[in-house]
């Protein structure tokens, strides 16, 4: 029997851009699962403000995973339960490496996101009333302002290749992951969605085999491997599908609802 479902947001729970919403059918299926005793945990690279905006109507009663695991927060009141800042000594080396690899850069603090001027898509990252990122000539000028993570924005065609190279450069120093077709992220080495999910499940007394994790990108692999049932979306990258136990439909076809209806709800009846 499954007791906890961890679900990524973008590319997974949300429909494709530009709408990016939870469909009524998916919402109903999630509510059915919760009514039958399942805990829902959203595991996202997004900010707490985005999570609370997009998932306002979901029955989320437990801590939620934000910023790829760098933050764990209480959904109801926004209280931060855990936060692991980015190691300050690596801020400038990462920003310099991203510039040398021809990335635009984003500097995520607890309260604000700053980006290099003309960063692609940055002005459409958030929907009102959430403020857009603050554009700067050079985000490195913010140092030594503490941050949660540093993000590189690049071209989809070369991103995976560059990610692999940057993983080698910062191996053992930072967690380097890909959260979208054009985003690479750098976080504290102890941070990941998988690590955060491991702690949340243990605190709830839920065994790994009772966990379902659903995602579509590199930053979801850790939680898919931890879960008893790791599910890749139909639109997931090949490396995510290779790490999964099961591949569901795409986010355009309500893949989250499909796998819960097929493999989770029957175990609860």
N, C-alpha and C positions, 0 to 999 in steps of 0.2 A: 504494500500500500504506500502511495506517495503522500507525504505530509507537507512538503514545501516546494514551491515552484519559483525559481529565480529567472527573471525575464529581462533581457536587454530591451532598450527603447528603440532607437533609430535603426531602421532596417529589420526590425524584429516585431515588436508590439505595435509600432506605428506604421500606418500605410505609407507608401512612397511619397516623396516630395511632389508637388508643393503642399499637399493637404496635411500629411503627417498627423494622423489622428487615430484614436482607438475606435474601431467600428462598433456599432451597437451590438452586433452578434458576438464579437470578441468580449465586449464588456459583460454581456449576459453569461457567457461561458465562465469567465473569471469569477463572477458573483456566485454561480452555481458551485464552483470548486470551494470557495471560501465558506459558503453555507454548509458544505459537507466536511468542514474541518481543515481545509488546506490553507496554509499561510502563503501569501504572495509577497515576494521581495523583488522590487525593481532594481536592476543592476545596470547603471548607466555611466557613461563618461560625461554626461551633462551636469549642469549645476543643480543645486537644490531648488533654485527658483524655477528652473525649467521643469523639473520633475513635479513640483507642486502645481504648476500651471497645467501641464499636459494630463496628469493623472488625478486631478482634483476630485473626481467622482468615484475613484476606485476604493474598495475597502482595504486599505493598507494600514495594518495595526502594529506592525513590527518595524524595527530599524531598517532603513533603506540604504542601498549602496550608491554613492555619488562619486563623481570625478574618478571613475575607474577604480574605486576602492580607497582613495586617499581620504575620503570623508564618509562616515556612517552617520545618518541623521534620523531623527524622529520625524515622520511624515506629518503628523497632525499639527505640531507646533513649531517645526523647523529647528528644534534644539539639536545642536551638534553633539553627538555622543562620542565620536572618535575623529581625530584629524591627524594625518601624518604629513607634515610640510615637506617640501622639496629640499634636499640638502643644499644649503646655501653655497658651499664651495664649488658646486657643479653648475651654478646658474650661468655664469659667463662662459665656461667651456661649452655648454650645450648651445647657448645662443650663437657663439662663434662657429660651432660645427654646423648648425643649421644654415647659417649664412653661407658657409663655404660649399654646402650642398644645394644652394640656390632655393632655399625655402623662405617663405614669409613666416613670421613668428608670432605666437600669441603667448602672453604672460598672464597666467591665471592666479589672482590673489583670492582671498576669501570673499571679498566684497565686489570685485570688479575684474573684467577681462580687458587687457590691453593688447593691441595688435599693431604691427607695422603698417604704415600708411599704404592703402591700395591692396590690402590683403584680399584675395578672391573670396567671395561669398560672405565675408565677415558681417556686412551690414544686414544680411538676411538670416544670420544664425539664430536670432531670438525674435520672438513675436512680442509686440506691445502687450502689456505695459512693461515688460522686461527691457531695460535699456540696452542698446547695441554696444558692442565693444568700443573702447576708446582708442581712436587711431593716434599713433605717434610716429615721428620720423624714425625713431630707433628705440625699440622697447628695452634694449640693453641699458638705456639711461635710467631705468627704474631701479637697477641694482644699487644697494642691497635690499630692496623691499622684499619681505618674505613672500613666497608664492607656494601654491599647491602643486602646480604642474606647469610644464612648458610644452607648447604644441607647435609643430611645424606644418605649414600648409603648402602642399606641392602638387605636382602633376600626377594623375592617377597612373599613367603609363610607366612611370619610373619609381613610384613610391615604394613598392615592395623591395625592389633592388636596393634602394637607398636605406630603407629600414634595416635590412639585413646587415649592411655595412656599418650603420650606426649602432646596431646591437653589439657588434664586435668591438667597436671603439669604447663603448661604455659598459661592457660585460663586467658583472660583479660590482658595478658602481651604481647603476640605475636600472629601473624597469623601463624598457623601451617597447612600445606597442603601437599597433595601428588600429584606429577606432572608426575610420571611414575610408572611402576610396581616395581621399586627398589629405588625410590627417594622420600625422605620427605624433605620439605623445611620450613624454619623459616624466617619470615619477620616482619617488623614493623606492629603493630596491625591495623593501618589504611590502610594497603596495601592489595589489591586483584585485580584480573582481573575485578571483578564485580564493585568495587569502581572506578577503572580507566575508565571503559566503561561508567559508570553513568556520570562522569564529561565530557568525550568526547562527548557523545550524547547531553548533555545539552548545551555545547558550540556550537554545530552544529545546535541547535534548533530542534533536533530529539526527538520525544516522545518515551517512552519505547515500546509502542505498534507498533512502526514503526521499531523496531530493531529485527534482527535475530541473535542469538548467537549459535555457533556450537562447541562442544567439546567432549572429551572422558574421562577426569579424574577428580578427586576431586577438583583440582584447577580451573576447569571450571564451577563448580556448581553455584557460585555467579552470573556470567554473564548470565547463562541460566535462572536463576530465575528472573533476571532483565528484560530480553528481552520479547517482546510480543510473540515471537516464540523461545523457547529454544529447541535446537535440540541435541540429543545424537547420537553419532556414533554407528553403529552396533557392533563395537568392544569395546564400552565403558563399564566401570564397572557398576554393578547393581545399585549402589547408584547414579550414574550420570543419568542413564536411568530413575530412579524413580523421579528425579528432572526435567526431560524434558517434553515438550509438545508433542514431536514427536521423533521417532527413525528412522534414515536413514540407508543406507547401511554402510558397514565397510570402512575403509580407503583403504583397498585392492581393493574395488569395487567402488571407486570414489564416496563415500557417500556424500561429499560436493557438487559435481556437481549434483548429483541426487536430493537432496532436493531443491537446487536453481532452477533447471529446473522445478520441480514439484510444488513448493509452492511459489516461489518468482517471477520468470520471468512472469508467467501469470498475476500477479497483476499489472505489469508495462505496459502491452500492451493495 
